[in-house]
Amino acid sequence: MTGINTTNLKSLKKIYSGKVRDLYEIDDKRMLMIATDRLSAFDVILDDPIPAKGQILTAISNFWFDTLKDVVPNHLTGDKPEDVVSAEDLPQVQGRAVVAKRLKAVPIEAVVRGYLA
């Protein structure tokens, strides 16, 4: 099993590639966020991806966004990623993408490090 190191959708324009996620423009109000299997440590992207990492990250995030939706608003639109890409691009988004609102980013970064005992 190999991981997805990068995405290359034919049906949408890529607007950003971060340490783990790739962002694609849907329209002026929405974007597609795809979690790849890239692994970053101390702001360095490592060569070998972890297979299915993006799908696991997306599932965990979706769980918490859904669980807390009545407590705090989030950036998800509720649209299905499969509905905004072509059939050719489906393998790159299934289980690892969300449709998000295009919002102004707040430039804050926090690094949390700890130990397991």
C-alpha positions in Angstrom: 0.0 0.0 0.0 1.4 3.4 -1.0 0.4 6.8 0.4 -0.7 9.9 -1.5 2.2 12.4 -1.3 0.5 15.0 -3.5 -2.8 15.6 -5.3 -3.3 16.7 -8.9 -7.0 17.2 -9.6 -8.0 17.9 -13.2 -11.4 19.4 -12.4 -10.3 22.1 -9.9 -7.6 24.7 -9.7 -5.0 24.1 -6.9 -4.6 27.3 -4.8 -2.3 26.1 -2.0 -0.2 23.1 -0.9 0.7 23.0 2.8 2.6 20.6 4.9 -0.2 18.0 4.9 -3.2 19.5 3.0 -3.8 20.6 -0.5 -6.4 23.3 -1.2 -8.5 23.6 -4.4 -10.8 26.4 -5.5 -14.4 25.5 -6.1 -15.9 29.0 -6.3 -15.5 32.3 -4.5 -17.2 31.0 -1.3 -15.9 27.4 -1.1 -12.7 25.4 -1.4 -11.8 21.7 -1.3 -9.4 20.6 1.4 -7.6 17.3 0.8 -5.6 15.7 3.5 -2.6 13.8 1.9 -0.5 11.2 3.6 2.5 13.5 3.8 4.3 13.5 7.2 5.9 16.6 8.6 8.1 16.9 11.6 9.5 20.2 12.8 8.2 22.0 9.6 10.0 19.5 7.3 8.0 17.3 5.0 9.5 13.8 5.2 10.0 11.7 2.0 7.9 8.7 2.9 4.1 9.2 3.4 2.1 7.1 5.8 -0.6 5.2 3.9 -4.2 6.2 4.8 -3.0 9.0 7.2 -5.1 11.6 5.4 -8.2 9.5 5.6 -7.7 9.0 9.3 -7.1 12.7 9.9 -10.2 13.6 8.0 -12.3 11.0 9.8 -11.1 12.3 13.3 -11.7 15.9 12.3 -15.2 15.2 10.8 -16.1 13.4 14.0 -15.2 16.3 16.3 -16.7 18.9 13.9 -20.0 17.0 13.9 -19.9 16.3 17.6 -19.3 20.0 18.4 -21.4 21.6 15.7 -24.0 22.8 18.2 -21.4 24.2 20.5 -19.2 26.2 18.1 -19.5 27.0 14.4 -16.9 25.5 12.0 -15.7 26.0 8.4 -17.5 23.0 6.8 -20.3 23.6 4.3 -22.0 20.2 4.4 -21.4 19.7 0.7 -20.0 16.3 -0.3 -16.5 16.4 -1.8 -17.5 13.8 -4.4 -20.1 16.3 -5.8 -17.6 19.0 -6.7 -15.0 17.0 -8.6 -15.0 14.9 -11.8 -15.2 11.1 -11.8 -11.6 11.0 -12.8 -10.6 12.9 -9.6 -12.7 10.8 -7.2 -9.9 8.4 -6.1 -7.9 11.4 -4.8 -10.7 12.8 -2.6 -12.7 9.8 -1.3 -12.5 9.7 2.5 -9.8 12.4 2.7 -11.4 15.7 1.6 -14.0 18.2 2.9 -15.7 21.2 1.3 -14.9 24.3 3.4 -15.9 27.9 3.5 -13.3 30.3 2.1 -12.6 32.5 5.1 -9.9 34.9 6.1 -7.2 33.1 7.9 -6.1 34.2 11.4 -2.3 34.0 11.4 -1.7 32.1 14.6 0.4 29.0 15.0 0.7 26.9 18.0 3.0 24.0 18.6 2.1 21.5 21.3 4.7 18.9 22.3 4.4 16.5 25.2 5.2 13.1 26.6 3.3 9.9 27.0 3.9 8.3 30.3 
